[in-house]
């Protein structure tokens, strides 16, 4: 379910205990319901009231990350299943669904586990004795949040170490997550902030994260996002340039995203060439990226000579005089 934002007039009743009870009543045995929780649009006491209402109706409630502070509540009716890994991963194998799932940042089934935030017991520790949002008490939703940023109370839930600890200790995960995939999901918590869209706008400042992803995973999508590209742009480029983008030089607006693609493909030498072409004309935009790629390609002298190479963070440089 994805209703209108909860603070809009008349929408509060789509977040109450009564509505969640109606939703639960429509589930077949073994069914699951998911519900949009725009946590950033709620004061903490209002969020507590909504979660308390949902968890009263769905005793097996869990909370998951979506994008940024758009979270997801999930609950079941007599849900007692643990899918086997092959069945669980079928969406990634589907010819139509698979590319869309991967483009969303979930390149492997195990990454879905890293979107976990909390189960029922962990949520009760958070909202404690909060009264649930009900039709007769709509003002428990509280006032809209202030404009001075997301409360720390919310931010702490998305700290990778906290979310991973909740995942490892969760009784719901122990009962329902594909057992063979529990360990597979654990490393992806470190990448989850990127998947959540919490990316700085300056690609150079993101290079330490890029380096970590390239060295410790086989993921491609985070590299695109960290450096300012995405799957739709890369598809357009693929149609425009063909499968082999090595045959010619390109204008800056094409060479730069092609460099990002080469870096995501771990083709460091080609990424260095493409970013180097851009750096000749715009050192500030691409000099550090070219130097990084050339360092990873083992070409230290060329890396140091790239215009704008000095913007590369010292810990990523491969030449003397850091």
N, C-alpha and C positions, 0 to 999 in steps of 0.2 A: 504494500500500500504506500502511495505517495500522495497524501492529501495536500491542500494548500498550506502555506506557513501557519503555524498555530496561533500567532498573534493577530491574524486577520479576523475581522468581525464574523462571528458565527462559526468559526472553525474549531474553537475550543472543544466542542462536543465530539470531534473526531479524534480526540486524544484522552478521553475519559475512560474510567473503568467500565462504564456501561457499554460504550462502543466496542472496547476490546472484548467484552463478554460476547457481544453479538458476533464479532469476528471469529472468536473461538468456536462459537456454536455452529458456524458454517464449515468448519474444517472436518474432513473425513478422519477417522482414526488413523493415526500415524502421520497426519498432515503437519506442515510447518507454515507459519505466517511470519513475514518480515514487514517491518514498519519503519518509515523514514523518521529520524530524530534529528532535526536541525538544531543541534545543541547550542550553537553560537547565537541563536535567536532567543534563548531562554536564560533568565536569571537562574542561578543554581537551585534555589528553592522551587522554582517552577519545573526545572528538569527533574528534581527529586520526586515531585508530585506525579509527573507523567510516568517515570520509570516505576514508581511504586504501584501505580494503577495497572501498568502492563504486567508487572511481575506477580501481582495478586491474581490476575486472570491466568497467566502462564507461569506456573511454578518453576518450569525449566528455562526461564528467560535467559537470554544471553545478549551481549552487546558487541557490535563489530564496527570497525572503521570503514568508512566509505571513501569520501574525498574531502580533505580538509577537516572541517568540523561538521560535516554531514554524516552522522552516525546511523547505525541500523540496529533496531531491536528485533530479536527473533524469539519466537516461542512456538511450542508444539502442543498437539493434542495426542496424548499417549504415544509420543514419539520414542521409539525404543530401538532404533536401527543403528547399525554401523556399516556403511557401505564399504565394499571391497575397493581397493585402489583403482582397479581397472574400470569399474562402474563409475566411481567418483570422477575419473579423468575423462569421461566420454565427451564432455563439452569441448575440451581442448583438441579432440580428434575430429570433431565435426567440421566438415568442409566450410560451412557458412558461419557457424558460431565461433569456431576456433580462432580465426584471425581477429575477430572483434574482441574476444576475451583477452588475447595477447596484447592487442593495441591499447587496452585499458590499463596495462601495466602488470597484469597477471600472466606472465609467460609460462609458468609452471603451476600445476595443481597445488603443490606445496605452499605456494605463496598465499593462497587463500587463507591458510591457517594463520599467517602472520597478520591478518586483519582482525584477529580476535582481540577483544579488550577485556571482557569480564563475563563470568557466569552468574547464576542467581545468588549464590552465597557471597561472592565478591561484590555484587551490586548492593546487596542488603547492607554490607558494611559501609557503603557510601551513603545511601539515602536514609539509613537507620530508621528512625521513628517518624519519618515524613508521612503526612496524610496523603492518600492518593487523590488525584484529580478526579472529580465526579461531576455528573450533570448538575447536582444541587450545590456544588462548591466550585464554580468555574474560576473564581478569583485565586484559587490556589496555583493557577498557572503563573501568577505574579506579574510584575511589570516587565516591559521589554528591557533587555540588558542595556547598560550604558555604552557609550561609544569609545571607551578608553581601552579597547582590546579584549581579547578572550580571557576569561578568568583563569588564574593558575589552577584552580580546581579542575578545569577541563583539560588543560595542557598536560597535566601529570599523567593522565590516562594514556596518552599517546607517546610517552617516553618509551623507546624500544625495550629497555631493560625491564621496565614495569610490565608492559604488555606480555613480554616473553615469560616473565615469572608467573603471571596470571595463567597463561596458556599451559605451562608445565605443571601447575598445581591444580588446574581446574578439574573437577569431577565430571563436568559435562564433556570436556574434551576426552578424558579417560574412557568414558562410556561410548562416545559417538564418533570421534574422529577416526578415520582409517588408521589402524594401529601402525601399519608399515610407513605411514606418512608423517607420524608425529615428529620423529627426528628430522625428517626432510624439511619440515616447516620452520624449524628453529633458526637456521642461519638467516632466513629472509626477514626476521624482525629488524635487523640492522638496516635494511634497505627500505623499510616501511615508511619512514618520513618522506622519502622521495615519491613513493607510490601514492602517498596521501596528498601530493601536490605542494609540499612545503619546500619550494625550490627558490633560491635567491635569483633575482633577475640578471645578475652579472655572471656570465659563464666563467670568467677567470676566477672568481671567488669560489665557484663550484668545482674547480679542478681537483682539489684534494678528495672530494667525494667521488668524482669521476675515476680517479686513480684507484680508490678503494673498491669500487664496483668492478672495474676492469681486472683487478688483480685477484679478487676473491669470489667472483661469480661469473656466470656465462650470460648474464642478462644484457639485453640491448636497449630496451625501452628507457630505463633510467638515464642512459647516456644521452639519448635524444632530448629528453626533458631538461636535463641539467645544462645542456648547451644551447637550448632555445629552438629545438625542432620537435617534430612529432611524426606519427605514422602517416597521417594524411599528406603532409608536406613531402615525405619520402616517397609515397606512392605517386604523387604528381611528378616528382623528379625522375622516378623510374620510367614513367611513360614518356617524359620529354627527352631523356638521355639514352634510354635503352639499358639493357642489363649490364653492358660493359661501358662504364663511364671513364675509361682510361684513354680514349682515342683522341681527345681534344682538350684544349684549355677552355675555361668557362668564365663568364663574368662573375664578379664578386658574389652577387646574390644567388648564384648557382653553386659556385665553388665552395662556399662556406658550408651549406647544408650537406653537400657531397662529402666534405671533410668529416662532418659529424657522422655520416653513415659509415665511412671507412673506419673511423675510430670505434664505433659500436661493433663493427665486424672484426675488430682487432687487427686491421690492416694498417699498422702504424706508419709504415713508410709512405703509403699512398695518402694517408691523412696528413702527414707532414708536408707532402708536395702541395696538396690542395690548400691547406691553411697557409703554407708559405706563399702561394700565389696571392692570397688575400692580404697577407701581411705586407707584401711589397707596396700595396696601395693603401692599406689601412692597418698600420702596425698595432694600434691600440685594440682593435677588434679581434685580431687573429694571431698576433705575434706570440703570445704566451701559449696558445693552443698548438701552433706549429712547433714551437720549441719542445713542448711536452711530447707530442707525437714523435718527433725526431729522436728525443731521448729514449723513448720506449723502443724505437727502431734501432738503437745502438749507434746513432750518428751524432755524437756529442759536439763535434766541431761545427757541423751544420746547424745544430740546435742553437749554439751560442751566437752564431752569426745572423740569425733571423732578426729582422727589424722588429722591435718590441719584445724581444726575448726576456728582457729584464723584468717584465711584469709577471713572469712565471714565479710562483711561490718558491722560495729558496729550497725548501725540503723536497721539491720535485725536480730540481735541476741536476743535470748529469755532467756539468762542466766545472772546472776549477774556478775559484774566486766566487764562491756562492755568497 
